[in-house]
């Protein structure tokens, strides 16, 4: 693990929080603080009050239509009579139509990009000295090294150069807000941390709608040998049925566990004798609680089969209890009850008995976790796990990458499994039941979406760069590079020999299967505001400043207020779009909406 980091103060959720960034490997660095956006967005037109999506292009066509007119005529010598006659009149109406797009030839997505570049140059639409400017967090800058884009730049015949501009994750959305006002086109491509923000990015009018270009160049999003998992790409890049971005990361949580411990016969017997059922990576939340208790051994001496480190103390696991980061643990446990954050009428579900119990179970498990977890997050938890002082840890796949580094004491000892869930039927405290009887959730904890700036001076060129980035060949080489922190995001990436050697075949299989249980964050307008309330109130309960019951009730009340302010009628179809298109196929049948 690259332990170099910068320290900075960042105000999010109306309280001071420390945000640490890694140069590489740590996926968590990507998401450093979406809650800052709540204040930024709130200042724009009274929180979206006067903001609408970017106006869409309307195509009109002439249609011939029969219309009926009532006229007065004289009939013979009789007085004038009123009769009805029908005449045909040609009228022009503004009817949205799908224009016929001449598809660019090419056998692969990247080949179509290269042919498109040549076409734009021949048409004089790319001038010498054209620059594509990319805005991205520092940890992702290595992914934009020109060595990965040599074919692209060669096809551009020297007309195009790349310019990479970095900003901390929490600084990118404020720059997009400024761009929505200035319309400068200073950035062509933006990688937005936290894909749940796609709704906000579209609503402020910065993201370019990509569907016409997709029809023209066919990036094979859902087809071909390297398709996207459909629910993930739609969660990241589709809003109101239109495509505005491409998912370029993984960030779906998994359980990382010490296989050498879990497969040790003596430890297995010790656990069985105490709890009465076999030890395995936790499948239910009750098993999670029991293992948190069992492995919590703060007095464990160094250099034992449990504690591989040089210092005393061995610990079970780590759930985040500090502002912002705790939202991921809360969200995961919430979805596993079968209740999404809202029902289909945008009523919050946090007061449902199952969700209340899930939050109580979380607080119960906190009792058996290291004291550092109450004040720190992954910047302390990752080293603790890698030094051999922790049994299991629900986290990003960067933990697998970090665990495999030469200095890691758990190298070759770590495996991954699905995260725990609640039983689909019956008592929520069941143990030892088959995995198939448990509501598994692959929770999306952040990730990145790549968008094209609507105000780019070269939007089609920028789109071609984005399609080249996500094309099967280039994207595989890009995510294989450990110097950057993006992870596999298309299906063929999981066949990479580099990842197979680094993660192992079993971890790759589990990572792919995890997509089938996919569940997103709150991906609708108001996301930062909803998260801000959830964060403040639950942190007060976690830290003992407020009763859990009071915190939950306040969340429900305040969420309803936010919904009414933004517009329930506006949000209902947007949330239903999430429920209908962004849920994994093996999770969807077991939701309670």
C-alpha positions in Angstrom: 0.0 0.0 0.0 1.2 3.5 -0.8 1.1 5.2 2.5 2.1 8.7 1.4 -0.8 11.0 1.8 -1.8 14.6 2.1 -3.8 16.0 5.1 -6.4 18.6 4.7 -9.3 20.1 6.4 -12.7 19.8 4.8 -16.0 21.0 6.0 -18.8 18.5 5.2 -22.1 17.9 6.8 -21.6 21.1 8.8 -18.9 19.6 10.9 -15.1 19.4 10.5 -13.8 16.1 9.0 -10.4 15.1 8.0 -10.0 13.9 4.4 -6.9 11.9 3.5 -6.0 11.1 -0.1 -3.8 8.4 -1.3 -1.8 8.6 -4.5 -2.8 5.1 -5.5 -4.4 1.8 -4.5 -6.9 3.1 -2.0 -10.3 3.2 -3.6 -11.6 5.1 -0.6 -9.6 8.1 -1.6 -11.8 8.5 -4.6 -14.9 9.5 -2.7 -13.5 12.0 -0.2 -16.7 13.9 0.6 -19.8 14.3 -1.4 -21.5 15.9 1.5 -19.8 19.2 0.7 -22.1 19.4 -2.2 -25.2 19.9 0.0 -24.1 23.4 0.7 -22.9 24.1 -2.8 -26.1 22.9 -4.5 -28.3 24.5 -1.9 -27.1 27.9 -3.1 -28.2 27.3 -6.7 -31.6 28.6 -7.1 -32.9 27.6 -3.7 -31.7 24.1 -4.2 -32.7 23.3 -7.7 -35.8 25.5 -7.5 -35.0 27.2 -10.8 -32.7 24.6 -12.3 -33.8 22.3 -15.1 -32.0 19.8 -17.2 -30.1 21.0 -20.2 -32.6 21.6 -23.0 -32.9 18.8 -25.4 -32.7 19.2 -29.2 -36.1 19.1 -30.8 -36.4 17.9 -34.4 -39.5 18.9 -36.4 -41.0 17.3 -39.5 -43.8 18.2 -41.9 -46.8 15.9 -41.6 -49.9 15.8 -43.6 -53.0 15.8 -41.4 -56.7 15.8 -42.1 -58.4 18.6 -40.2 -62.1 19.3 -40.0 -63.4 22.9 -40.5 -66.9 24.2 -40.0 -67.9 26.7 -42.8 -71.1 28.6 -43.9 -72.3 27.9 -47.5 -75.3 28.7 -49.6 -77.3 25.7 -50.7 -79.3 26.4 -53.8 -81.8 29.2 -53.3 -82.3 28.3 -49.6 -81.0 30.6 -46.9 -77.3 30.1 -46.0 -76.9 26.9 -44.0 -74.1 25.7 -41.8 -72.4 22.5 -43.0 -69.3 20.6 -42.0 -66.7 19.8 -44.6 -63.3 18.1 -44.4 -60.2 19.5 -46.0 -56.6 18.2 -46.0 -54.0 20.7 -44.9 -50.2 20.3 -44.4 -49.0 21.5 -41.1 -45.5 21.6 -39.5 -45.4 20.2 -36.0 -42.6 19.8 -33.5 -42.5 16.1 -33.2 -39.5 14.6 -31.4 -38.0 12.1 -33.8 -34.9 9.9 -33.8 -32.7 11.2 -36.6 -31.2 8.6 -38.9 -27.6 8.3 -37.9 -24.9 7.1 -40.3 -23.0 4.7 -38.1 -19.2 4.9 -38.4 -17.7 1.6 -39.7 -15.4 -0.5 -37.6 -15.3 -4.0 -36.1 -14.7 -2.8 -32.5 -15.6 0.2 -30.3 -12.0 1.5 -30.5 -11.8 1.0 -34.2 -14.9 3.1 -34.7 -13.3 5.8 -32.5 -10.2 5.8 -34.7 -12.3 6.0 -37.9 -14.3 8.7 -36.4 -11.2 10.8 -35.7 -10.1 10.4 -39.3 -13.5 11.5 -40.4 -13.5 14.6 -38.2 -10.1 15.6 -39.5 -11.2 15.1 -43.1 -14.2 17.3 -42.5 -12.0 20.0 -40.9 -13.7 19.7 -37.5 -10.5 19.1 -35.7 -7.9 21.8 -36.0 -4.1 21.5 -35.3 -3.3 22.3 -31.7 -6.6 21.0 -30.3 -6.4 20.1 -26.6 -8.6 17.7 -24.7 -8.6 18.8 -21.1 -9.5 16.1 -18.5 -10.5 17.0 -14.9 -9.9 14.1 -12.5 -8.7 13.5 -8.9 -4.9 13.1 -8.3 -5.2 9.4 -7.6 -6.6 8.8 -11.1 -4.2 11.0 -13.0 -1.9 8.0 -14.0 -4.8 6.5 -15.9 -4.5 9.4 -18.4 -0.8 8.9 -19.2 -0.4 9.3 -23.0 1.1 5.9 -23.3 -2.4 4.5 -23.1 -3.7 6.7 -25.9 -1.0 6.3 -28.5 -3.4 4.8 -31.1 -5.9 7.6 -30.4 -3.3 10.4 -30.7 -1.8 8.8 -33.8 -5.2 8.6 -35.5 -5.6 12.3 -34.7 -2.4 12.9 -36.8 -0.8 15.1 -34.3 -3.7 17.5 -34.2 -4.7 16.6 -30.6 -2.9 16.8 -27.3 -4.1 15.7 -23.8 -4.1 18.0 -20.8 -4.8 16.5 -17.3 -6.0 18.8 -14.6 -6.4 17.4 -11.1 -8.5 18.5 -8.2 -9.2 16.7 -4.9 -12.4 14.5 -5.0 -14.3 17.0 -2.9 -13.3 19.8 -5.2 -14.7 18.4 -8.5 -18.4 19.0 -8.1 -17.9 22.7 -7.0 -15.9 23.2 -10.3 -18.9 21.7 -12.2 -21.2 24.1 -10.4 -19.0 27.0 -11.5 -18.9 25.6 -15.1 -22.7 25.5 -15.1 -22.7 29.2 -14.6 -19.6 30.2 -16.6 -20.2 27.8 -19.6 -16.5 28.2 -20.4 -15.7 24.7 -21.8 -12.4 24.8 -19.9 -12.8 21.0 -19.3 -13.8 18.5 -22.0 -13.9 15.3 -19.9 -14.6 15.1 -16.1 -14.4 12.0 -13.9 -17.0 12.6 -11.2 -16.3 10.9 -7.9 -19.4 9.1 -6.5 -21.7 8.0 -9.3 -24.8 8.8 -7.2 -24.1 12.4 -8.2 -25.1 11.8 -11.9 -28.5 13.3 -11.1 -27.1 16.5 -9.7 -24.6 16.8 -12.6 -27.4 16.5 -15.1 -29.7 18.8 -13.3 -27.2 21.7 -13.3 -26.9 21.2 -17.0 -23.2 20.3 -17.3 -23.3 16.7 -18.6 -23.8 16.3 -22.3 -26.4 13.8 -23.4 -24.5 11.1 -25.3 -27.2 8.9 -27.0 -26.7 10.3 -30.5 -23.0 9.7 -30.3 -23.6 6.2 -28.8 -25.8 5.4 -31.8 -23.2 6.7 -34.2 -20.1 5.0 -32.7 -21.6 2.1 -30.7 -19.4 1.6 -27.6 -21.1 -1.8 -27.1 -22.3 -0.9 -23.6 -24.6 -3.9 -23.1 -23.5 -6.2 -26.0 -20.4 -7.9 -27.2 -17.7 -9.9 -25.4 -16.9 -7.0 -23.0 -20.3 -5.6 -22.0 -21.0 -3.6 -18.9 -23.2 -5.0 -16.1 -26.3 -3.2 -17.2 -27.6 -2.2 -13.8 -24.2 -0.7 -12.9 -23.8 1.4 -16.1 -27.4 2.6 -15.8 -26.9 3.5 -12.2 -23.8 5.5 -13.1 -24.6 7.1 -16.4 -28.4 7.0 -17.2 -30.8 9.6 -15.9 -34.4 10.1 -17.1 -33.8 7.4 -19.6 -30.9 9.2 -21.3 -27.2 8.4 -21.2 -24.9 11.1 -19.7 -21.9 9.2 -18.6 -19.9 6.0 -18.4 -19.0 4.0 -15.3 -15.3 3.6 -15.0 -14.7 1.9 -11.7 -15.8 -1.0 -9.4 -16.2 0.0 -5.8 -18.9 -2.6 -4.9 -18.2 -3.8 -1.4 -17.1 -7.3 -0.5 -16.0 -9.1 2.7 -12.2 -9.6 2.8 -11.3 -12.3 5.3 -8.2 -14.1 6.6 -8.5 -17.6 5.0 -5.7 -18.9 7.2 -7.8 -18.2 10.3 -11.2 -19.3 9.0 -9.8 -22.6 7.7 -7.8 -23.4 10.8 -9.3 -26.5 12.5 -8.5 -25.4 16.1 -10.1 -22.0 15.6 -13.1 -23.6 13.9 -13.6 -25.9 16.9 -13.2 -23.0 19.4 -15.9 -21.1 17.6 -18.3 -24.0 17.3 -17.9 -24.9 20.9 -18.9 -21.3 21.9 -21.6 -20.5 19.4 -22.9 -23.9 18.3 -22.6 -23.5 14.5 -19.7 -23.7 12.1 -17.3 -20.8 11.5 -17.4 -19.3 8.0 -17.1 -15.8 6.5 -20.2 -14.1 7.9 -23.3 -14.9 5.8 -25.9 -13.3 8.1 -25.7 -10.3 10.3 -26.1 -12.4 13.4 -23.0 -14.3 12.3 -21.2 -11.0 11.8 -22.1 -10.0 15.3 -20.9 -13.3 16.8 -17.6 -13.2 14.9 -17.1 -9.6 15.9 -17.3 -10.8 19.5 -15.2 -13.9 19.0 -12.3 -12.3 17.3 -12.1 -9.2 19.5 -8.9 -9.9 21.4 -7.2 -6.7 22.4 -4.7 -8.5 24.6 -3.6 -11.0 22.0 0.2 -11.1 22.0 2.2 -10.4 18.8 3.3 -13.2 16.4 0.5 -15.7 17.0 -1.6 -17.5 14.4 -4.1 -14.7 14.8 -1.9 -11.6 15.3 0.8 -11.5 12.7 2.0 -8.0 13.7 4.8 -6.9 16.0 2.4 -5.3 18.5 -0.2 -6.7 20.9 -3.8 -6.7 20.0 -6.0 -8.6 17.5 -9.4 -7.4 16.4 -12.4 -8.8 14.6 -13.5 -6.2 12.1 -14.1 -2.5 11.4 -17.3 -0.7 10.5 -17.0 3.1 10.0 -18.4 5.2 12.8 -17.1 8.6 11.7 -19.0 11.2 9.6 -19.5 10.5 5.9 -17.7 7.1 5.8 -20.4 5.5 8.1 -22.9 6.1 5.4 -21.6 3.1 3.5 -22.1 0.7 6.4 -25.5 2.1 7.1 -26.6 1.8 3.4 -25.4 -1.7 3.1 -27.2 -2.9 6.2 -30.3 -1.0 5.2 -30.6 -2.6 1.7 -30.2 -6.1 3.2 -33.5 -5.8 5.0 -35.2 -5.7 1.6 -36.2 -2.1 2.0 -34.6 0.5 -0.3 -34.1 4.0 1.2 -37.6 5.0 -0.1 -40.7 3.1 -1.2 -42.2 3.7 -4.6 -44.0 6.8 -3.3 -40.8 8.4 -1.9 -41.7 7.6 1.7 -38.6 6.9 3.7 -38.4 3.3 5.0 -36.1 4.0 7.9 -38.9 3.5 10.5 -39.8 0.1 9.1 -39.3 -2.5 11.9 -36.7 -4.4 9.9 -34.6 -1.3 9.2 -34.8 -0.2 12.9 -33.5 -3.7 13.9 -30.7 -3.5 11.3 -29.5 -0.2 12.9 -29.7 -1.7 16.4 -27.8 -4.7 15.2 -25.1 -2.4 13.8 -24.7 -0.6 17.1 -24.5 -4.0 18.9 -21.7 -5.1 16.7 -19.8 -1.9 17.2 -19.1 -3.0 20.8 -16.6 -5.5 19.6 -14.6 -3.4 17.3 -11.3 -1.6 17.9 -11.3 1.8 19.7 -9.6 3.4 16.7 -12.7 2.7 14.6 -14.6 5.3 16.6 -12.4 8.2 15.4 -10.6 6.9 12.2 -11.5 5.3 9.0 -9.7 3.3 6.2 -6.4 5.2 6.6 -6.0 3.4 9.9 -8.1 0.3 9.1 -6.2 -0.7 5.9 -2.8 -0.9 7.6 -4.3 -2.7 10.6 -5.7 -5.4 8.3 -2.5 -5.6 6.2 -0.3 -6.0 9.3 -2.3 -9.0 10.3 -4.3 -7.5 13.2 -7.9 -8.1 11.9 -10.0 -11.2 11.0 -12.4 -9.7 8.4 -13.3 -6.4 6.9 -16.1 -5.3 4.5 -14.4 -2.9 2.0 -13.5 -2.0 -1.5 -11.5 -4.3 -3.7 -8.5 -2.0 -3.2 -8.0 -3.9 0.0 -7.3 -7.1 -2.0 -4.8 -5.1 -4.1 -3.1 -3.7 -1.0 -3.1 -7.1 0.8 -1.2 -8.6 -2.2 1.7 -6.1 -2.0 5.2 -7.4 -1.1 5.2 -5.7 2.3 1.9 -7.1 3.4 1.9 -9.7 6.2 -1.4 -11.2 4.9 -0.2 -11.7 1.4 -1.6 -14.9 0.1 -3.9 -15.3 3.1 -6.8 -13.2 2.1 -10.0 -14.3 0.3 -13.2 -12.5 -0.5 -16.9 -13.3 0.0 -20.2 -11.7 -0.4 -21.2 -9.3 2.3 -23.6 -10.5 5.0 -27.4 -10.1 4.7 -30.6 -10.8 6.5 -32.6 -14.0 5.9 -35.2 -13.6 3.1 -37.7 -15.5 5.2 -38.2 -15.9 8.9 -36.3 -14.7 11.9 -33.7 -12.0 11.2 -31.3 -13.6 13.7 -30.8 -16.9 11.9 -27.3 -18.5 11.6 -25.8 -21.3 9.6 -28.4 -21.1 6.8 -27.6 -21.5 3.2 -26.3 -18.4 1.3 -29.3 -18.8 -1.1 -31.7 -18.1 1.8 -30.0 -14.8 2.6 -30.7 -11.4 0.9 -27.2 -10.6 -0.4 -26.4 -7.0 -1.5 -23.5 -5.8 -3.6 -23.5 -2.3 -2.3 -22.1 0.5 -4.5 -19.8 2.5 -2.2 -18.9 5.5 -4.4 -17.2 4.7 -7.8 -16.5 7.1 -10.7 -18.5 8.2 -13.7 -16.9 9.9 -16.8 -18.9 12.7 -18.4 -18.4 15.0 -21.4 -18.8 18.7 -20.6 -21.9 20.0 -22.4 -20.0 23.3 -23.0 -16.9 21.6 -24.5 -15.7 23.4 -27.6 -15.1 19.9 -29.2 -17.9 17.7 -27.8 -17.7 15.0 -30.5 -13.9 14.7 -30.1 -14.4 14.6 -26.3 -16.9 11.8 -26.7 -14.5 9.9 -28.9 -11.9 10.1 -26.2 -14.4 8.9 -23.6 -15.4 5.9 -25.8 -11.7 5.1 -26.4 -11.1 5.1 -22.6 -13.9 2.6 -22.0 -13.3 0.4 -25.1 -12.3 -3.2 -24.2 -8.7 -3.1 -25.1 -7.6 0.3 -23.9 -9.7 0.2 -20.7 -8.2 -3.2 -19.7 -4.7 -1.8 -20.0 -5.7 1.3 -18.1 -7.2 -0.4 -15.1 -4.4 -2.9 -14.9 -2.0 -0.1 -14.0 -1.5 0.0 -10.2 -0.4 3.6 -10.5 -4.0 4.6 -10.7 -6.9 3.6 -8.6 -9.7 2.7 -11.0 -10.7 -1.0 -10.9 -12.3 -3.4 -13.3 -15.6 -2.2 -14.7 -16.3 -4.1 -17.9 -16.8 -7.9 -17.9 -13.7 -8.7 -19.9 -11.5 -6.9 -17.3 -12.2 -9.8 -14.9 -10.5 -12.1 -17.4 -7.2 -10.1 -17.2 -4.2 -12.2 -16.4 -2.9 -9.3 -14.3 -5.9 -9.4 -12.0 -6.0 -13.1 -12.0 -2.5 -13.2 -10.7 -3.1 -10.3 -8.2 -6.5 -11.3 -6.9 -6.8 -15.0 -7.7 -9.5 -16.7 -9.8 -11.9 -17.1 -6.8 -11.8 -13.4 -6.0 -12.5 -12.5 -9.6 -15.5 -14.9 -9.7 -16.9 -13.5 -6.5 -16.4 -9.9 -7.8 -18.3 -10.7 -11.0 -21.1 -12.5 -9.2 -21.4 -9.6 -6.8 -22.9 -7.5 -9.6 -26.0 -9.7 -9.6 -26.8 -8.4 -6.2 -26.0 -4.7 -7.0 -27.7 -1.9 -5.1 -26.9 1.8 -5.5 -26.7 4.8 -3.2 -29.4 7.5 -3.1 -29.2 8.4 -6.8 -31.8 11.2 -7.2 -31.8 15.0 -6.9 -31.3 15.9 -3.3 -28.8 13.0 -2.7 -26.4 15.3 -0.7 -29.2 16.7 1.4 -30.6 13.3 2.3 -27.2 12.0 3.1 -26.4 15.0 5.2 -29.4 14.4 7.5 -28.7 10.6 7.6 -25.1 11.2 8.5 -25.7 13.8 11.3 -28.5 11.9 13.0 -26.9 8.4 12.8 -23.6 9.7 13.9 -25.2 11.2 17.0 -26.7 7.7 17.7 -23.5 5.9 17.0 -21.5 8.2 19.3 -24.1 8.1 22.0 -25.2 11.7 21.8 -28.8 10.8 20.9 -31.0 7.7 21.2 -31.3 5.6 18.0 -35.1 5.9 18.1 -35.0 9.7 18.2 -32.4 9.8 15.4 -34.4 7.5 13.1 -37.6 9.5 13.6 -35.8 12.8 12.9 -34.3 11.3 9.7 -37.8 10.2 8.5 -39.3 13.7 9.2 -36.5 15.6 7.6 -36.3 13.4 4.6 -40.0 14.0 4.0 -39.4 17.7 4.2 -36.6 17.5 1.6 -38.9 15.4 -0.7 -41.7 18.0 -0.5 -39.3 20.9 -1.1 -37.8 19.3 -4.3 -41.2 17.9 -5.3 -42.6 14.5 -4.6 -44.1 14.3 -8.0 -40.8 15.0 -9.6 -38.9 12.5 -7.5 -41.2 9.5 -7.6 -40.5 8.7 -11.3 -36.8 9.3 -10.8 -36.6 6.9 -7.8 -38.7 4.4 -9.6 -36.2 4.5 -12.5 -33.6 3.5 -10.0 -35.7 0.7 -8.6 -36.6 -0.6 -12.0 -33.2 -0.3 -13.8 -30.4 -0.1 -11.3 -30.9 -3.2 -9.1 -29.1 -6.5 -9.6 -31.2 -9.3 -11.0 -30.7 -11.6 -8.1 -31.5 -8.9 -5.5 -34.5 -7.4 -7.2 -37.0 -10.2 -6.6 -36.4 -10.0 -2.8 -37.0 -6.3 -2.3 -40.2 -5.3 -0.5 -41.3 -2.6 -3.0 
